[in-house]
Amino acid sequence: MMPKIIRILKTFIGPLLLAIAIWVLHGELKTFHFQDALRSLHELPIQCILLCLLLTIFSYLIMSGL
């Protein structure tokens, strides 16, 4: 039987890591603005976006074994 402290740590390690990841991501994205991202997306050719979407779908199909 595991000591009680280890069981408690196992319960909180996932949410703790999630909170740390969100905190780090918030710090990293502080200098980015949503309008800048949209402007950059609008500058891409539609063929490039469609190819990216197609390759993403293909990748998920391959990973799922279909």
Backbone torsions as a table, in degrees:
resi	resn	phi	psi	omega
1	MET	NA	133.4	-178.6
2	MET	-75.2	146.1	174.6
3	PRO	-61.5	153.1	-175.5
4	LYS	-60.4	-36.7	-177.7
5	ILE	-64.4	-36.1	179.6
6	ILE	-68.9	-40.6	177.5
7	ARG	-63.7	-39.3	178.7
8	ILE	-66.4	-42.6	178.7
9	LEU	-62.8	-40.6	178.7
10	LYS	-62.5	-32.7	179.7
11	THR	-69.5	-36.5	-173.2
12	PHE	-99.3	-6.9	-175.6
13	ILE	-67.8	-39.1	179.0
14	GLY	-63.8	-54.9	178.0
15	PRO	-61.2	-33.8	178.2
16	LEU	-65.4	-45.2	178.3
17	LEU	-64.3	-37.3	176.5
18	LEU	-63.3	-43.7	179.6
19	ALA	-63.4	-41.2	178.2
20	ILE	-64.7	-42.5	179.4
21	ALA	-62.9	-42.1	178.8
22	ILE	-65.3	-40.9	179.3
23	TRP	-62.7	-44.6	179.6
24	VAL	-65.8	-44.1	179.3
25	LEU	-61.8	-40.8	177.5
26	HIS	-60.7	-42.7	179.1
27	GLY	-65.5	-38.6	-179.1
28	GLU	-71.8	-34.9	-175.6
29	LEU	-91.5	5.0	-177.3
30	LYS	-61.0	-33.4	-175.9
31	THR	-88.5	-7.6	-179.4
32	PHE	-91.5	146.0	179.0
33	HIS	-120.0	141.1	-176.7
34	PHE	-60.8	-39.1	179.8
35	GLN	-63.7	-36.0	176.5
36	ASP	-64.6	-39.9	179.0
37	ALA	-65.9	-42.7	177.6
38	LEU	-63.6	-40.5	178.8
39	ARG	-62.6	-42.2	178.3
40	SER	-65.9	-37.9	178.9
41	LEU	-66.2	-38.0	179.4
42	HIS	-69.7	-22.6	179.4
43	GLU	-79.1	-16.1	179.8
44	LEU	-76.1	142.3	175.1
45	PRO	-67.1	146.5	-177.6
46	ILE	-61.4	-32.2	179.1
47	GLN	-63.1	-37.6	179.3
48	CYS	-66.3	-43.5	179.9
49	ILE	-65.1	-44.3	179.4
50	LEU	-64.3	-39.5	177.7
51	LEU	-64.2	-40.7	177.7
52	CYS	-62.6	-43.5	178.0
53	LEU	-63.1	-43.2	178.8
54	LEU	-62.3	-45.2	179.0
55	LEU	-66.5	-34.4	177.0
56	THR	-65.5	-45.3	177.5
57	ILE	-61.5	-44.3	179.2
58	PHE	-60.6	-41.8	179.8
59	SER	-62.2	-44.5	178.5
60	TYR	-64.7	-36.7	177.2
61	LEU	-64.5	-42.0	178.3
62	ILE	-64.1	-44.8	-178.8
63	MET	-65.9	-30.8	-179.8
64	SER	-84.7	-6.7	176.0
65	GLY	84.5	17.1	179.9
66	LEU	-85.2	NA	NA
